[in-house]
């Protein structure tokens, strides 16, 4: 692939192809709307990073 050919990635929210470059300010998302949908899913804990530890376990045991 040459430098002049654009690179496309799928939007994580809707799957639409997004050009990876300065012309796509919301990359890897296709729009601010898709970015905010993804952020909302993190806030609602629909997306999680698996962990065996619970945050603040040590802090709670002191009370």
PDB file of N, CA, C and O in Angstrom:
ATOM      1  N   UNK A   1       0.848  -1.172   0.000  1.00  0.00           N
ATOM      2  CA  UNK A   1       0.000   0.000   0.000  1.00  0.00           C
ATOM      3  C   UNK A   1       0.893   1.235   0.000  1.00  0.00           C
ATOM      4  O   UNK A   1       1.872   1.300   0.744  1.00  0.00           O
ATOM      5  N   UNK A   2       0.559   2.198  -0.822  1.00  0.00           N
ATOM      6  CA  UNK A   2       1.358   3.416  -0.878  1.00  0.00           C
ATOM      7  C   UNK A   2       0.855   4.432   0.135  1.00  0.00           C
ATOM      8  O   UNK A   2      -0.232   4.289   0.694  1.00  0.00           O
ATOM      9  N   UNK A   3       1.670   5.466   0.363  1.00  0.00           N
ATOM     10  CA  UNK A   3       1.290   6.499   1.328  1.00  0.00           C
ATOM     11  C   UNK A   3       0.077   7.296   0.882  1.00  0.00           C
ATOM     12  O   UNK A   3      -0.586   7.919   1.711  1.00  0.00           O
ATOM     13  N   UNK A   4      -0.228   7.291  -0.419  1.00  0.00           N
ATOM     14  CA  UNK A   4      -1.341   8.093  -0.908  1.00  0.00           C
ATOM     15  C   UNK A   4      -2.692   7.389  -0.755  1.00  0.00           C
ATOM     16  O   UNK A   4      -3.737   8.028  -0.876  1.00  0.00           O
ATOM     17  N   UNK A   5      -2.679   6.089  -0.493  1.00  0.00           N
ATOM     18  CA  UNK A   5      -3.930   5.359  -0.307  1.00  0.00           C
ATOM     19  C   UNK A   5      -4.410   5.520   1.128  1.00  0.00           C
ATOM     20  O   UNK A   5      -3.650   5.281   2.067  1.00  0.00           O
ATOM     21  N   UNK A   6      -5.676   5.926   1.305  1.00  0.00           N
ATOM     22  CA  UNK A   6      -6.174   6.100   2.674  1.00  0.00           C
ATOM     23  C   UNK A   6      -6.364   4.753   3.380  1.00  0.00           C
ATOM     24  O   UNK A   6      -6.634   3.733   2.745  1.00  0.00           O
ATOM     25  N   UNK A   7      -6.218   4.775   4.681  1.00  0.00           N
ATOM     26  CA  UNK A   7      -6.474   3.596   5.503  1.00  0.00           C
ATOM     27  C   UNK A   7      -7.858   3.738   6.102  1.00  0.00           C
ATOM     28  O   UNK A   7      -8.211   4.797   6.619  1.00  0.00           O
ATOM     29  N   UNK A   8      -8.638   2.678   6.036  1.00  0.00           N
ATOM     30  CA  UNK A   8      -9.986   2.689   6.586  1.00  0.00           C
ATOM     31  C   UNK A   8     -10.058   1.729   7.763  1.00  0.00           C
ATOM     32  O   UNK A   8      -9.447   0.661   7.749  1.00  0.00           O
ATOM     33  N   UNK A   9     -10.816   2.124   8.783  1.00  0.00           N
ATOM     34  CA  UNK A   9     -11.083   1.271   9.938  1.00  0.00           C
ATOM     35  C   UNK A   9     -12.583   1.289  10.182  1.00  0.00           C
ATOM     36  O   UNK A   9     -13.236   2.290   9.886  1.00  0.00           O
ATOM     37  N   UNK A  10     -13.151   0.210  10.715  1.00  0.00           N
ATOM     38  CA  UNK A  10     -14.586   0.224  11.011  1.00  0.00           C
ATOM     39  C   UNK A  10     -14.871   0.997  12.301  1.00  0.00           C
ATOM     40  O   UNK A  10     -14.135   0.872  13.281  1.00  0.00           O
ATOM     41  N   UNK A  11     -15.920   1.780  12.296  1.00  0.00           N
ATOM     42  CA  UNK A  11     -16.364   2.485  13.501  1.00  0.00           C
ATOM     43  C   UNK A  11     -16.749   1.426  14.538  1.00  0.00           C
ATOM     44  O   UNK A  11     -17.532   0.531  14.219  1.00  0.00           O
ATOM     45  N   UNK A  12     -16.227   1.496  15.765  1.00  0.00           N
ATOM     46  CA  UNK A  12     -16.555   0.497  16.788  1.00  0.00           C
ATOM     47  C   UNK A  12     -18.037   0.461  17.157  1.00  0.00           C
ATOM     48  O   UNK A  12     -18.518  -0.550  17.668  1.00  0.00           O
ATOM     49  N   UNK A  13     -18.767   1.548  16.906  1.00  0.00           N
ATOM     50  CA  UNK A  13     -20.171   1.603  17.291  1.00  0.00           C
ATOM     51  C   UNK A  13     -21.095   1.106  16.188  1.00  0.00           C
ATOM     52  O   UNK A  13     -21.953   0.257  16.432  1.00  0.00           O
ATOM     53  N   UNK A  14     -20.924   1.634  14.961  1.00  0.00           N
ATOM     54  CA  UNK A  14     -21.877   1.309  13.892  1.00  0.00           C
ATOM     55  C   UNK A  14     -21.279   0.484  12.762  1.00  0.00           C
ATOM     56  O   UNK A  14     -22.020  -0.054  11.940  1.00  0.00           O
ATOM     57  N   UNK A  15     -19.950   0.372  12.702  1.00  0.00           N
ATOM     58  CA  UNK A  15     -19.312  -0.429  11.678  1.00  0.00           C
ATOM     59  C   UNK A  15     -19.012   0.295  10.375  1.00  0.00           C
ATOM     60  O   UNK A  15     -18.397  -0.280   9.478  1.00  0.00           O
ATOM     61  N   UNK A  16     -19.438   1.547  10.258  1.00  0.00           N
ATOM     62  CA  UNK A  16     -19.177   2.330   9.043  1.00  0.00           C
ATOM     63  C   UNK A  16     -17.674   2.529   8.877  1.00  0.00           C
ATOM     64  O   UNK A  16     -16.959   2.724   9.861  1.00  0.00           O
ATOM     65  N   UNK A  17     -17.185   2.480   7.617  1.00  0.00           N
ATOM     66  CA  UNK A  17     -15.757   2.702   7.370  1.00  0.00           C
ATOM     67  C   UNK A  17     -15.385   4.144   7.653  1.00  0.00           C
ATOM     68  O   UNK A  17     -16.087   5.069   7.243  1.00  0.00           O
ATOM     69  N   UNK A  18     -14.272   4.333   8.361  1.00  0.00           N
ATOM     70  CA  UNK A  18     -13.767   5.655   8.734  1.00  0.00           C
ATOM     71  C   UNK A  18     -12.358   5.787   8.163  1.00  0.00           C
ATOM     72  O   UNK A  18     -11.534   4.885   8.313  1.00  0.00           O
ATOM     73  N   UNK A  19     -12.089   6.907   7.510  1.00  0.00           N
ATOM     74  CA  UNK A  19     -10.753   7.169   7.023  1.00  0.00           C
ATOM     75  C   UNK A  19      -9.870   7.519   8.207  1.00  0.00           C
ATOM     76  O   UNK A  19     -10.203   8.403   8.996  1.00  0.00           O
ATOM     77  N   UNK A  20      -8.736   6.823   8.335  1.00  0.00           N
ATOM     78  CA  UNK A  20      -7.825   7.092   9.439  1.00  0.00           C
ATOM     79  C   UNK A  20      -6.901   8.224   9.030  1.00  0.00           C
ATOM     80  O   UNK A  20      -5.928   8.020   8.304  1.00  0.00           O
ATOM     81  N   UNK A  21      -7.221   9.430   9.510  1.00  0.00           N
ATOM     82  CA  UNK A  21      -6.402  10.582   9.190  1.00  0.00           C
ATOM     83  C   UNK A  21      -6.969  11.838   9.819  1.00  0.00           C
ATOM     84  O   UNK A  21      -7.994  11.803  10.500  1.00  0.00           O
ATOM     85  N   UNK A  22      -6.286  12.952   9.581  1.00  0.00           N
ATOM     86  CA  UNK A  22      -6.685  14.228  10.183  1.00  0.00           C
ATOM     87  C   UNK A  22      -8.073  14.670   9.749  1.00  0.00           C
ATOM     88  O   UNK A  22      -8.729  15.424  10.468  1.00  0.00           O
ATOM     89  N   UNK A  23      -8.536  14.216   8.586  1.00  0.00           N
ATOM     90  CA  UNK A  23      -9.851  14.599   8.098  1.00  0.00           C
ATOM     91  C   UNK A  23     -10.986  13.919   8.878  1.00  0.00           C
ATOM     92  O   UNK A  23     -12.154  14.248   8.675  1.00  0.00           O
ATOM     93  N   UNK A  24     -10.654  12.983   9.760  1.00  0.00           N
ATOM     94  CA  UNK A  24     -11.647  12.277  10.584  1.00  0.00           C
ATOM     95  C   UNK A  24     -11.362  12.569  12.055  1.00  0.00           C
ATOM     96  O   UNK A  24     -10.679  11.787  12.717  1.00  0.00           O
ATOM     97  N   UNK A  25     -11.874  13.682  12.574  1.00  0.00           N
ATOM     98  CA  UNK A  25     -11.529  14.094  13.943  1.00  0.00           C
ATOM     99  C   UNK A  25     -12.042  13.169  15.037  1.00  0.00           C
ATOM    100  O   UNK A  25     -11.534  13.223  16.157  1.00  0.00           O
ATOM    101  N   UNK A  26     -13.026  12.324  14.757  1.00  0.00           N
ATOM    102  CA  UNK A  26     -13.597  11.455  15.795  1.00  0.00           C
ATOM    103  C   UNK A  26     -13.049  10.040  15.722  1.00  0.00           C
ATOM    104  O   UNK A  26     -13.527   9.155  16.431  1.00  0.00           O
ATOM    105  N   UNK A  27     -12.035   9.811  14.858  1.00  0.00           N
ATOM    106  CA  UNK A  27     -11.516   8.452  14.671  1.00  0.00           C
ATOM    107  C   UNK A  27     -11.150   7.807  16.001  1.00  0.00           C
ATOM    108  O   UNK A  27     -10.610   8.513  16.853  1.00  0.00           O
ATOM    109  N   UNK A  28     -11.391   6.573  16.238  1.00  0.00           N
ATOM    110  CA  UNK A  28     -11.844   5.567  15.292  1.00  0.00           C
ATOM    111  C   UNK A  28     -13.348   5.572  15.050  1.00  0.00           C
ATOM    112  O   UNK A  28     -13.856   4.717  14.324  1.00  0.00           O
ATOM    113  N   UNK A  29     -14.060   6.509  15.639  1.00  0.00           N
ATOM    114  CA  UNK A  29     -15.505   6.603  15.434  1.00  0.00           C
ATOM    115  C   UNK A  29     -15.803   7.435  14.199  1.00  0.00           C
ATOM    116  O   UNK A  29     -14.996   8.276  13.800  1.00  0.00           O
ATOM    117  N   UNK A  30     -16.974   7.200  13.586  1.00  0.00           N
ATOM    118  CA  UNK A  30     -17.328   7.940  12.380  1.00  0.00           C
ATOM    119  C   UNK A  30     -17.891   9.315  12.704  1.00  0.00           C
ATOM    120  O   UNK A  30     -17.915  10.191  11.839  1.00  0.00           O
ATOM    121  N   UNK A  31     -18.343   9.517  13.930  1.00  0.00           N
ATOM    122  CA  UNK A  31     -18.962  10.789  14.300  1.00  0.00           C
ATOM    123  C   UNK A  31     -18.905  10.979  15.812  1.00  0.00           C
ATOM    124  O   UNK A  31     -18.594  10.057  16.566  1.00  0.00           O
ATOM    125  N   UNK A  32     -19.214  12.197  16.228  1.00  0.00           N
ATOM    126  CA  UNK A  32     -19.281  12.468  17.667  1.00  0.00           C
ATOM    127  C   UNK A  32     -20.398  11.648  18.294  1.00  0.00           C
ATOM    128  O   UNK A  32     -20.271  11.198  19.432  1.00  0.00           O
ATOM    129  N   UNK A  33     -21.494  11.450  17.561  1.00  0.00           N
ATOM    130  CA  UNK A  33     -22.625  10.674  18.068  1.00  0.00           C
ATOM    131  C   UNK A  33     -22.176   9.260  18.440  1.00  0.00           C
ATOM    132  O   UNK A  33     -22.480   8.784  19.534  1.00  0.00           O
ATOM    133  N   UNK A  34     -21.455   8.584  17.539  1.00  0.00           N
ATOM    134  CA  UNK A  34     -20.984   7.227  17.830  1.00  0.00           C
ATOM    135  C   UNK A  34     -19.989   7.228  18.988  1.00  0.00           C
ATOM    136  O   UNK A  34     -19.978   6.296  19.793  1.00  0.00           O
ATOM    137  N   UNK A  35     -19.162   8.255  19.080  1.00  0.00           N
ATOM    138  CA  UNK A  35     -18.211   8.354  20.193  1.00  0.00           C
ATOM    139  C   UNK A  35     -18.961   8.469  21.520  1.00  0.00           C
ATOM    140  O   UNK A  35     -18.594   7.823  22.501  1.00  0.00           O
ATOM    141  N   UNK A  36     -20.008   9.290  21.550  1.00  0.00           N
ATOM    142  CA  UNK A  36     -20.780   9.478  22.778  1.00  0.00           C
ATOM    143  C   UNK A  36     -21.587   8.238  23.146  1.00  0.00           C
ATOM    144  O   UNK A  36     -21.767   7.945  24.328  1.00  0.00           O
ATOM    145  N   UNK A  37     -22.071   7.514  22.152  1.00  0.00           N
ATOM    146  CA  UNK A  37     -22.769   6.250  22.427  1.00  0.00           C
ATOM    147  C   UNK A  37     -21.816   5.284  23.124  1.00  0.00           C
ATOM    148  O   UNK A  37     -22.182   4.654  24.116  1.00  0.00           O
ATOM    149  N   UNK A  38     -20.589   5.168  22.604  1.00  0.00           N
ATOM    150  CA  UNK A  38     -19.591   4.288  23.207  1.00  0.00           C
ATOM    151  C   UNK A  38     -19.258   4.728  24.628  1.00  0.00           C
ATOM    152  O   UNK A  38     -19.174   3.896  25.531  1.00  0.00           O
ATOM    153  N   UNK A  39     -19.068   6.024  24.832  1.00  0.00           N
ATOM    154  CA  UNK A  39     -18.765   6.542  26.163  1.00  0.00           C
ATOM    155  C   UNK A  39     -19.900   6.214  27.138  1.00  0.00           C
ATOM    156  O   UNK A  39     -19.646   5.820  28.277  1.00  0.00           O
ATOM    157  N   UNK A  40     -21.135   6.373  26.699  1.00  0.00           N
ATOM    158  CA  UNK A  40     -22.289   6.042  27.528  1.00  0.00           C
ATOM    159  C   UNK A  40     -22.324   4.573  27.910  1.00  0.00           C
ATOM    160  O   UNK A  40     -22.727   4.227  29.021  1.00  0.00           O
ATOM    161  N   UNK A  41     -21.902   3.703  26.992  1.00  0.00           N
ATOM    162  CA  UNK A  41     -21.867   2.275  27.299  1.00  0.00           C
ATOM    163  C   UNK A  41     -20.819   1.965  28.369  1.00  0.00           C
ATOM    164  O   UNK A  41     -21.023   1.067  29.186  1.00  0.00           O
ATOM    165  N   UNK A  42     -19.708   2.690  28.374  1.00  0.00           N
ATOM    166  CA  UNK A  42     -18.716   2.523  29.441  1.00  0.00           C
ATOM    167  C   UNK A  42     -19.301   3.003  30.771  1.00  0.00           C
ATOM    168  O   UNK A  42     -19.127   2.346  31.797  1.00  0.00           O
ATOM    169  N   UNK A  43     -19.993   4.142  30.757  1.00  0.00           N
ATOM    170  CA  UNK A  43     -20.596   4.653  31.997  1.00  0.00           C
ATOM    171  C   UNK A  43     -21.653   3.708  32.545  1.00  0.00           C
ATOM    172  O   UNK A  43     -21.777   3.553  33.760  1.00  0.00           O
ATOM    173  N   UNK A  44     -22.423   3.069  31.652  1.00  0.00           N
ATOM    174  CA  UNK A  44     -23.454   2.118  32.076  1.00  0.00           C
ATOM    175  C   UNK A  44     -22.877   0.740  32.406  1.00  0.00           C
ATOM    176  O   UNK A  44     -23.616  -0.184  32.748  1.00  0.00           O
ATOM    177  N   UNK A  45     -21.554   0.612  32.300  1.00  0.00           N
ATOM    178  CA  UNK A  45     -20.825  -0.626  32.569  1.00  0.00           C
ATOM    179  C   UNK A  45     -21.217  -1.761  31.628  1.00  0.00           C
ATOM    180  O   UNK A  45     -21.139  -2.934  31.995  1.00  0.00           O
ATOM    181  N   UNK A  46     -21.643  -1.405  30.398  1.00  0.00           N
ATOM    182  CA  UNK A  46     -21.875  -2.420  29.373  1.00  0.00           C
ATOM    183  C   UNK A  46     -20.542  -2.891  28.807  1.00  0.00           C
ATOM    184  O   UNK A  46     -20.434  -4.013  28.314  1.00  0.00           O
ATOM    185  N   UNK A  47     -19.523  -2.030  28.879  1.00  0.00           N
ATOM    186  CA  UNK A  47     -18.150  -2.392  28.524  1.00  0.00           C
ATOM    187  C   UNK A  47     -17.369  -2.428  29.833  1.00  0.00           C
ATOM    188  O   UNK A  47     -17.494  -1.534  30.669  1.00  0.00           O
ATOM    189  N   UNK A  48     -16.569  -3.463  29.998  1.00  0.00           N
ATOM    190  CA  UNK A  48     -15.760  -3.581  31.212  1.00  0.00           C
ATOM    191  C   UNK A  48     -14.412  -4.173  30.864  1.00  0.00           C
ATOM    192  O   UNK A  48     -14.286  -4.919  29.893  1.00  0.00           O
ATOM    193  N   UNK A  49     -13.419  -3.848  31.643  1.00  0.00           N
ATOM    194  CA  UNK A  49     -12.116  -4.482  31.540  1.00  0.00           C
ATOM    195  C   UNK A  49     -12.058  -5.499  32.667  1.00  0.00           C
ATOM    196  O   UNK A  49     -12.141  -5.130  33.839  1.00  0.00           O
ATOM    197  N   UNK A  50     -11.917  -6.776  32.327  1.00  0.00           N
ATOM    198  CA  UNK A  50     -11.945  -7.807  33.364  1.00  0.00           C
ATOM    199  C   UNK A  50     -10.823  -7.632  34.386  1.00  0.00           C
ATOM    200  O   UNK A  50      -9.682  -7.315  34.049  1.00  0.00           O
ATOM    201  N   UNK A  51     -11.190  -7.847  35.634  1.00  0.00           N
ATOM    202  CA  UNK A  51     -10.214  -7.753  36.709  1.00  0.00           C
ATOM    203  C   UNK A  51     -10.664  -8.636  37.862  1.00  0.00           C
ATOM    204  O   UNK A  51     -11.858  -8.775  38.128  1.00  0.00           O
ATOM    205  N   UNK A  52      -9.703  -9.221  38.531  1.00  0.00           N
ATOM    206  CA  UNK A  52     -10.015 -10.029  39.704  1.00  0.00           C
ATOM    207  C   UNK A  52     -10.078  -9.171  40.948  1.00  0.00           C
ATOM    208  O   UNK A  52     -10.629  -9.588  41.967  1.00  0.00           O
ATOM    209  N   UNK A  53      -9.518  -7.975  40.875  1.00  0.00           N
ATOM    210  CA  UNK A  53      -9.488  -7.077  42.020  1.00  0.00           C
ATOM    211  C   UNK A  53     -10.692  -6.148  42.009  1.00  0.00           C
ATOM    212  O   UNK A  53     -11.165  -5.743  40.947  1.00  0.00           O
ATOM    213  N   UNK A  54     -11.176  -5.817  43.179  1.00  0.00           N
ATOM    214  CA  UNK A  54     -12.224  -4.831  43.319  1.00  0.00           C
ATOM    215  C   UNK A  54     -11.577  -3.546  43.816  1.00  0.00           C
ATOM    216  O   UNK A  54     -10.866  -3.568  44.821  1.00  0.00           O
ATOM    217  N   UNK A  55     -11.803  -2.438  43.142  1.00  0.00           N
ATOM    218  CA  UNK A  55     -11.176  -1.192  43.595  1.00  0.00           C
ATOM    219  C   UNK A  55     -11.556  -0.869  45.033  1.00  0.00           C
ATOM    220  O   UNK A  55     -12.701  -1.061  45.443  1.00  0.00           O
ATOM    221  N   UNK A  56     -10.629  -0.399  45.758  1.00  0.00           N
ATOM    222  CA  UNK A  56     -10.832   0.092  47.113  1.00  0.00           C
ATOM    223  C   UNK A  56     -11.146  -0.997  48.134  1.00  0.00           C
ATOM    224  O   UNK A  56     -11.624  -0.670  49.221  1.00  0.00           O
ATOM    225  N   UNK A  57     -10.902  -2.270  47.841  1.00  0.00           N
ATOM    226  CA  UNK A  57     -11.137  -3.342  48.802  1.00  0.00           C
ATOM    227  C   UNK A  57     -10.391  -3.079  50.106  1.00  0.00           C
ATOM    228  O   UNK A  57     -10.951  -3.256  51.188  1.00  0.00           O
ATOM    229  N   UNK A  58      -9.149  -2.665  50.010  1.00  0.00           N
ATOM    230  CA  UNK A  58      -8.361  -2.414  51.218  1.00  0.00           C
ATOM    231  C   UNK A  58      -8.895  -1.215  51.996  1.00  0.00           C
ATOM    232  O   UNK A  58      -8.912  -1.233  53.227  1.00  0.00           O
ATOM    233  N   UNK A  59      -9.324  -0.187  51.295  1.00  0.00           N
ATOM    234  CA  UNK A  59      -9.844   0.993  51.956  1.00  0.00           C
ATOM    235  C   UNK A  59     -11.118   0.696  52.750  1.00  0.00           C
ATOM    236  O   UNK A  59     -11.308   1.238  53.839  1.00  0.00           O
ATOM    237  N   UNK A  60     -11.993  -0.163  52.213  1.00  0.00           N
ATOM    238  CA  UNK A  60     -13.259  -0.465  52.868  1.00  0.00           C
ATOM    239  C   UNK A  60     -13.071  -1.320  54.126  1.00  0.00           C
ATOM    240  O   UNK A  60     -13.870  -1.234  55.059  1.00  0.00           O
ATOM    241  N   UNK A  61     -12.031  -2.133  54.153  1.00  0.00           N
ATOM    242  CA  UNK A  61     -11.834  -3.006  55.299  1.00  0.00           C
ATOM    243  C   UNK A  61     -11.410  -2.229  56.552  1.00  0.00           C
ATOM    244  O   UNK A  61     -11.472  -2.763  57.659  1.00  0.00           O
ATOM    245  N   UNK A  62     -10.985  -0.985  56.385  1.00  0.00           N
ATOM    246  CA  UNK A  62     -10.577  -0.189  57.527  1.00  0.00           C
ATOM    247  C   UNK A  62     -11.765   0.373  58.298  1.00  0.00           C
ATOM    248  O   UNK A  62     -11.592   0.819  59.433  1.00  0.00           O
ATOM    249  N   UNK A  63     -12.954   0.367  57.728  1.00  0.00           N
ATOM    250  CA  UNK A  63     -14.122   0.999  58.364  1.00  0.00           C
ATOM    251  C   UNK A  63     -15.007   0.031  59.029  1.00  0.00           C
ATOM    252  O   UNK A  63     -16.025   0.417  59.604  1.00  0.00           O
TER     253      UNK A  63
END
